[in-house]
Amino acid sequence: MVNDQAQMYTLEGFAAGVLMLITAYLVLGTTTVYTPGDVHIADMQLEQLGSDALAMMDTPDYYGDTSKLENIILGQSYSHAWFYANFTESLKRITESTDTCVNDLQYNASVYYRTDSGEVASYPLSSSIRSDLVSREPAVRVTRWVSVDADTANIPGIPAADQRDPQLLLVEVLLWRG
């Protein structure tokens, strides 16, 4: 015997099924599950951004010319503000973003060199650390080898006894979001 009551149970079951599917879709769509591989994507992007900025600073504008990074190391146009201006300008060119995105990035740059006795020494190049920022973000390390001609000028930060011709220096930038 079939009556109208069976049709009502069918419609009720169909409506309940659709309601459960919609609820499951909304719940699964609003949660984000990070797998171990996804966690480091932001760090890899930040590392590539810093590497590209250093590469742009180390590329001379004209053939036979010295690069901006080499000029900074040789002390020909050295100042903390000059490094900061060129580094942030390179970051802005790469990201094509506004100042707020680049101003959130903090860095600490150092130059490493080998002394005549064979030890590795360093001196600070520049830093953007502001006292009003407190960050718990991990830093990424970006490095660039720079070959400089030590006869052209005294390299600030390196004692005269340790300067050789040519000198291979490692520029290291610790970069993090502030």
C-alpha positions in Angstrom: 0.0 0.0 0.0 1.4 3.3 -1.1 0.0 6.5 0.3 0.9 10.2 0.6 2.8 9.7 3.8 5.7 7.9 2.0 6.2 10.9 -0.3 6.6 13.2 2.7 9.3 10.9 4.2 11.1 10.9 0.9 11.1 14.8 0.7 12.1 15.1 4.3 15.1 12.7 3.7 16.1 14.5 0.6 16.0 17.9 2.3 18.0 16.5 5.3 20.6 15.1 2.9 21.0 18.4 1.0 21.3 20.3 4.3 24.0 17.9 5.6 26.0 18.3 2.3 25.8 22.1 2.5 26.9 22.1 6.1 29.8 19.8 5.3 30.9 22.0 2.4 30.8 25.1 4.5 32.7 23.5 7.4 35.4 22.0 5.2 35.7 25.2 3.1 36.3 27.5 6.1 39.1 25.5 7.8 42.6 25.6 6.5 44.8 22.6 7.1 48.6 23.3 6.8 50.7 20.4 5.9 54.4 20.5 6.8 55.2 21.4 3.2 52.9 24.4 3.2 54.4 26.1 6.3 57.7 27.0 4.6 56.3 28.5 1.4 56.2 32.0 2.9 59.8 31.7 4.0 60.9 30.5 0.6 59.2 33.4 -1.0 60.9 35.8 1.4 64.2 34.2 0.7 63.8 34.5 -3.1 62.7 38.2 -2.7 65.9 39.0 -0.7 68.1 37.0 -3.1 66.6 38.9 -6.1 67.1 42.3 -4.4 70.8 41.5 -3.6 71.3 40.3 -7.2 69.8 43.5 -8.6 72.1 45.6 -6.3 75.1 43.5 -7.5 74.4 44.0 -11.2 76.2 47.0 -12.7 74.1 49.5 -14.6 76.7 49.6 -17.5 79.3 47.2 -18.8 82.6 47.7 -17.0 81.0 49.7 -14.2 80.9 48.7 -10.6 77.7 47.6 -9.0 75.9 49.4 -6.2 76.7 46.7 -3.8 80.4 46.8 -4.6 80.3 50.6 -4.2 78.7 50.3 -0.8 81.4 47.7 0.3 84.3 49.8 -1.1 83.0 52.8 0.9 82.6 55.0 -2.2 79.0 55.7 -1.4 78.6 54.0 1.9 76.1 54.8 4.5 73.5 52.8 6.4 70.8 55.0 4.8 72.1 54.5 1.3 72.1 50.7 1.7 68.6 50.9 3.1 67.4 53.1 0.3 68.8 50.8 -2.4 67.7 47.6 -0.8 64.1 48.8 -0.2 64.0 50.2 -3.8 65.0 46.8 -5.1 62.3 45.2 -3.0 59.7 47.6 -4.3 60.7 47.0 -7.9 60.5 43.2 -7.5 57.1 43.2 -5.6 55.6 46.1 -7.4 53.9 46.9 -4.2 53.2 49.9 -1.9 55.5 51.1 0.8 53.5 49.4 3.6 54.4 45.9 2.3 58.1 46.7 2.0 58.2 48.6 5.3 57.0 45.5 7.1 60.2 43.8 6.1 63.2 44.1 8.5 66.8 43.1 7.8 70.2 43.0 9.3 73.1 43.0 6.8 76.7 42.0 7.5 79.9 41.5 5.5 82.1 38.4 6.1 85.7 38.2 4.9 88.8 36.0 5.5 91.7 37.5 7.3 95.3 37.0 6.3 95.6 34.5 9.2 92.8 32.4 7.7 90.1 33.2 10.2 86.6 34.4 9.2 85.7 37.9 10.5 82.8 40.1 9.9 81.5 43.7 10.3 78.0 45.1 10.3 76.9 46.7 7.0 73.4 48.0 7.7 70.3 47.3 9.7 66.7 48.4 9.6 65.8 47.2 13.1 63.5 49.7 14.7 63.0 49.8 18.4 59.2 50.1 18.2 58.9 46.7 16.4 58.7 43.4 18.2 58.5 40.4 16.0 58.5 36.7 16.6 58.8 35.8 12.9 61.7 33.6 11.9 64.4 35.2 9.8 65.7 33.8 6.5 69.3 34.1 5.4 70.2 35.6 2.0 73.8 35.7 0.9 75.7 37.0 -2.1 79.4 36.7 -2.9 81.0 40.0 -4.0 84.5 40.2 -5.6 86.0 43.6 -4.9 89.3 45.2 -6.0 90.9 46.1 -2.7 93.5 48.4 -4.3 90.9 51.0 -5.3 90.0 52.0 -1.8 90.2 51.0 1.8 87.3 48.8 2.6 85.6 50.2 5.7 85.4 47.6 8.4 88.3 45.5 7.2 91.7 46.3 8.7 94.4 47.3 6.2 96.5 44.3 7.1 93.7 41.9 5.9 93.0 43.5 2.6 94.1 41.6 -0.4 93.7 42.1 -4.2 91.1 40.9 -5.2 89.1 40.2 -2.1 86.0 37.9 -2.1 83.4 39.0 0.4 80.2 37.4 1.6 77.3 39.8 2.1 74.7 38.2 4.4 71.3 39.6 5.0 68.9 38.2 7.6 65.4 39.1 6.5 62.1 38.8 8.3 58.7 40.3 8.5 58.4 42.9 11.3 
